[in-house]
Amino acid sequence: QVRVVESGGGLAQAGGSLRLSCTVTGITFDDYAMGWFRQAPGTEREGVSCITRNGGSSYYKGAVKGRFTISRDNTKNALYLQMNNLEPEDTATYFCATNYGGDFCSDSLPIVGLDYWGDGVQVTVSS
């Protein structure tokens, strides 16, 4: 019944922007912290950013600080990742995931306690 659906991926040029969205149905959305994760070919999946249940705190992987912004709209069961000043190193499959209760969301962006995952969207940055 729970569905996690990402959208907004695609191709961008270095220096360009993309905005990812994630819509979640089948849960009480504000009971969950949310996170964005990514996996590039040949690498482990890593945390990119997370946001607490009420949106009051957020954390970012160092490589994206100042370029990416995470946000959520609890009236729409939606999570967003605004990605600016994209770099080729951002090329990866991006996933959103939920965390019931919310203690997962911290600077370490651990891949633990994540309940539901989307199927992922591809982001490819050229040049």
Secondary structure, 3 states (H helix, E strand, C coil): CCEEEEECCEEEECCCCEEEEEEEECCCHHHEEEEEEEECCCCCCEEEEEECCCCCCEEECHHHCCCEEEEEECCCCEEEEEECCCCHHHCEEEEEEEEECCCCCCCCCCCCCCCCECCCEEEEEEC
